[in-house]
Structures are given as structure tokens and as C-alpha cells.
Amino acid sequence: MEPLISVVTPTFNIIKYNRQKYFEQLCDSILNQSYKNIEHIIIDGNSDDGTLELIKNHMKNCRGKYLSATDSGIYDAFNKGVNLASGKYVIFMGTDDYFYDSAVVSKVVLKLEETEADFSYGDVYLLNETRPEKSRVAKGNLHELFFKMSFCHQSVFMRRDVLQKFPFNTDYRISADYDLCLKLLMLRANIVRVNEIISVFRTGGASSNTELFDLERLSVFKNRLSLNDKEALKLLKYKTLPLRKVKEYAKFFTGNEYFCYYVAVMKYFIHYLRSNIIQIRTSKGKESFVLFGKEFVKRKV
């Protein structure tokens, strides 16, 4: 029997912000899937602009449920969606996102069922509508997860029972998905890659708030990875792990991912060295070298 898939979408004032065509594109990409055992769970943040009528019209054409109530952010909406969903697997899609093609859900489900995975991830197409030449495929990987969020949540299908056991931390506004994926990796969850472009993700939105992004990532690094302030800042800025943690985190990988993890460690360490060795030529014809922020050589040129 084909397992039920739940697509959870948070919404808020779609009409007011002129997002109707994007929402319709998402809905069409769900309805057009060759895999038909899908429900659409919509969690609305108490919209007051006619969005509810738009949602109700969509529900006439698909299997699904909706809830409209004030929430405390996107991850609160995600958690509510999980509680309302009935599917074996859940994927979270924003109103600006949509599935890459009509066969992708079928391919993901096949992989999930074959491997009995707790969650899967894949690639996404980053769509830049302002500068189309900047659009590209973002390849997801697992081995860089200790350095950054190395795959997009729009590519992740996760077991609903896992999400019920480990809900999103609503103290985070844009980093709870990263925090949860790190947690599951460190709990040795069964995680598989699906070698497909799963969805299209329009760039921009909440995650483009760089100040909030930095603050929350520092918090994740300190709380989830047990790093001190200096180590967390270095990981955020240069993606370099403290030496005492490198071997500790390697144990969470096997096979090719284990090798790729160490390659990433070296890649980011070399980047750190290059970023901190600076050659400066002054207007007076003197040359100075700065190593890790400290000037140590001066000479005439």
C-alpha cells in the first residue's frame, strides 16, 4: 500500500502580499504529481485579506485540511501542521515553493520505503526571479551538516512520528530546521539522499535576514554542538571546527560520507588560513604581513 504523504504549508495574507500566483503554482505542483496519495495541510496565521477563501477553493480540488489561527512563527505553524497531518511522511513547502516535476514524490517515496529512512534529502533549484542568470541547482549533502545547513528543508521528507517525537524548537525563527537535522544526525537517525531535484525554492524571505541568521546559528552551534563563544563565532565565520570536535563528529558518518567529511574539514581549514594571512602594501612603500590578525613583518619594497 502506498503511504500517505503530507505537504504542510504555512500561509498568511497571501492576497495582501500578492502571492496568489505562487500559491496556485504550489497547489498545481501537488495536484499534478503522478503519486496520488498526498494530502495538503495548510496552517494559516489568521489571515484577514481573503486568503481563507482562496484556501477553501483549493481544498475543493485536493485532499487535505486547513487551520486558521494566530501562531508564534513558522515553526509553530510547522508543529501544528504535523499534529494535523495523517501522512507517514511530511514535507514542508512555503507558498513560494513548488515541486520540480510531476514524478518527484513517487521517486522519493520509493527511496524512503526501500531504505526505511527516518528522513530523506535531495537537491533544490534556487530560483532568482530578479536575476535569472543567478538561478542554480543547490546540491544537498550530509557531510557538511556540522558546518552549515547543507540541504534545504524543501527537499526533506521526514517521518511524521519522528517529528511528533522531536518537534521544532519555536525559540528559533529561521534555524529550527537546521537544529532538528543536527539533532537527528547526532542521534544516528537513518538519513538517505535522493539523487533528484526535489523542489524549486525562490530565494529571499526570512532566511535572508543576515543579523537574525547569525544570531541563531551561533545559538545552534553553542547549544547543539557544545561550543564556546569563540569556537561558535569561528565556525560561523570560517566554517572551521575546533580540533577537539573534528574526530568526535566523524563518528556520525560512514563510507563515502566519512571521507567527504574530512575533505570538508581540510577545505574549510585552508580557507581559514588563506583568509587570515594578508599581504598589505602601504603608500610609503612598506610591506606588512598580517597573520591571524597580528602584524609580524615589515620591510621596504
N, C-alpha and C positions, 0 to 999 in steps of 0.2 A: 504494500500500500504506500502511495506517495505521501510523505509527511507534509503537513501544513506549514507554509511559510508566512510569517507575519512581517509586513513592511510597516514600520512605525514612523509617522511624520508629525512633527510639531508644527503648528501654524499660529499665526497671529496677524490679523488685519491685512490679509493678502490683497484685498481690493484697494485699501488706502495706500499701500506701498506699490501698487501697480505690478503685482506679481502673478496675476491671473494666468497669463500665458505659460509661465514657468510651472505653475501648479498643474495646469492641464497637461503639459508635456510629461510631467512625472506620472500623472494618473494614466495617461495613454501608454507609457512605457510599461506599466504594471499590467494593464488590461491586455496588451499585445504580446505578453510572454507566452511562449509555447507551453511552458509549465503552468497549469491552470489552478493548482491547489494553493492559492495565495489569498490572504486577507489583507486589507489595508486598514490599519489602525491610525486614526487621526486624533491628536491631542491638541485641542485649540486653547489658546490662552485668554479666553473670554473676549473674543473679537466683537467689535461693535460697528462694523462697516459693511455688513452684508456677507462676510466670509462664510458664516454658518449656512446660508442659503446655497452658496457655491459647494460647500462640503456635502450638504444633503442631496443636491443634484448628482454629485459624483457617486454617492452611495447607492443611488438607484441602479447604477450600471455595474457595481462591483460587490464583492463580498467584503464586509468589514464593519467596523464600529467607530463611533467618534464620541469624544467627551469634550465639553467646553467648560472651563473653569479657570480662575486665576491660578497661575503657578509661580514658582520662585526661580524660574530659569529653564534652560534647555534640558538639563539633566534631570530636573524634577519631572519635566514632560516625558523624557525617556523612561523613567521609572514607572510613571503612570501608564505609559504605553505597554510596558512589559506586563504589568498587572492586568491590563485589559485584554491582552493578546491571548490567543489559544494555540499558536503555532509551536512546532518543535524547535524551529529556528527563527531568529529575529534579525532583521537588518534595519538600521536607522537611516532614513533618507530625508533630507531637507526639501523644502518646496522648490529650491533651485536645482535640485539634483534629478537625475533620471538614469534608468538602466541603459547600458551602452548598446545592447541589441536584444532581440526577442528570444534568444536561446540561452542567455547567460544564467538565469536562475536554474534552469534544468541542468546545466553543467556543474554549477556549484553544489546542488543537492546531491548529484551523483557522487561527487568527491567526498562530501560530508558523510554520506551513508556508507561509502566504501571504507573510509578510514575511522569511522565512529569518533570524529573530532569534536572537541568542545567548541572550537570556532575556527573559521577559515578566513583568509585574507587574500587579496589579489592586487591588481593594478587599477588605477583610475585615469581617466582623461581629464586633465586640468584645462578647462575652457576659459580663455580670456577674451571676452567679447569686445573689450575696449581695444586691445592689441592682439588680433587673432594670430599674428606670427609668433606670439609668445605661448600659445597653446601647445600642450605636450602631454605625453603619457608619463605618469609618475609610477615607476616600478616599485611595488611593495616588497619588503624583505623583513625577515625576523631578526637577523643577526645584528642589526644596528639599533634594536629597540632600547638598549641601555643608554644610548647616546641621544636619541630623539624619537618622536613618533614616526616610525619608519613605514607606515602604511596608513591610508585614510580610512576612517570609520565607515565611509560609504562603500568600502569594499569588503566589510566584515559581516559575516553571518555567524551569529553566536547562539548556542543552545539557550532556550528560554529558562530552563531550570538552573543554568549557571548564572544567568542574570538575576534570577529570583534569589539565589543564594548570596550573590555578590552585587548588590545594586550600585549604581553610580553614586559617587560622593558629591552631594549637592553643594558642598562648600566651594567647589570649583565651578567656574563659569564656562571655561573653554578647555580644560585639561583633564576632566574626569574620565574620558575615554582612554587617554594615554595612561593615566594612573591605574585604571582597571586592567588594561592589557599587560602592563608591567607586573601587576599583582598576580595575574593568571599565569604568566610565564614563570614567575618565581615559585608558584605553587605546582609547577610542572604539568600544566594543562596540556592536553593533546591539541596542538595547533598545526594546521596544514595550510600550505599555499595552493591557491587555484591559479593556474597559469593563464589567466584571462583578464581582459579589461572588464571590470565589473560594472562601473558606472561612470557617468560624466558629472564632474564637480565644477561649478562655477567659482572662480577664485574671488576672494574678498570675504566680507561678512565678519562675524565676531572674532574669528581666529586671526584677523589682520590687525587687531588691537595689540601692537607690539609691547606696550608697557604692561598690560594685563598678562599677556603671554609670558613675558619674562618673569613676572612675579609668581605666577602659578607654576611654571616649570621649575623654578628654584624650590618652591614648596614641595613639589613631587620628588625632586632629587633628594631633598633633605629628609623627608618623611618616609618615602618608599625605599630609597637606596641607602639611608642612614649616612648621608654625607654631611660634613660640617659646612659652614657658610662659604669658606674659601674654596673647598672642593666643589660645591654645588655651582658656584659662580664660574669656576674654570670649566666645568662640564657644559654649562650653558653657553659660554663664550667660544670655547675651542673644541667642544665635544671630546674632551680627554678625561679618562677615568683615573682616579688615584691608583698607583701601582698595587696597593693592598687589595683593591677590589677587582683587578683585571682577572686574576685566576679564579676568584670566587664566582664571578659571573659566567666564566667559561663553562662551568659545570652544567649550565642550563641548556647547552647546545650539544648536538651530536652530528656526526657525519660532516657533510659539506658546510652546514651552518657553523659548526665549531671552527673549521678552517677560516671561513669568511669573517667570523667574529674577530679572530686575531689579525686578519688583514685590515679590518676596520680600525682596530686599536692602533696599529702601526701608521695607517693613513692619517688618522686624526692627530697622532703624536708628531708626525713630520710636519703637518700643517701648523701645529702649535709652535714648533721650533722655528719654522720659517716666518711666522707672524711676529715672533719675539726677537729676532735678530735683524736689526735695521741699520742700514748704512746711511749716514747723513753727511751731506756736503754743505758747509756753511758758505756764506757770501765772502768770507775773508780767506777762502782757500784752504780751510782746515777740514779734515775728515774725521768723523767720530763714529764709533761703533757702539750700538746700544744692545746689550744682551739682557733679556728678561727685565727690561725697564731700567737697567743701570748702565751708565756710560763708562767705558773702561779703556778706550784708546783714543788718543788724539794725535794727529800728525799733519804736517803741511803737505799739500799736493801740488 
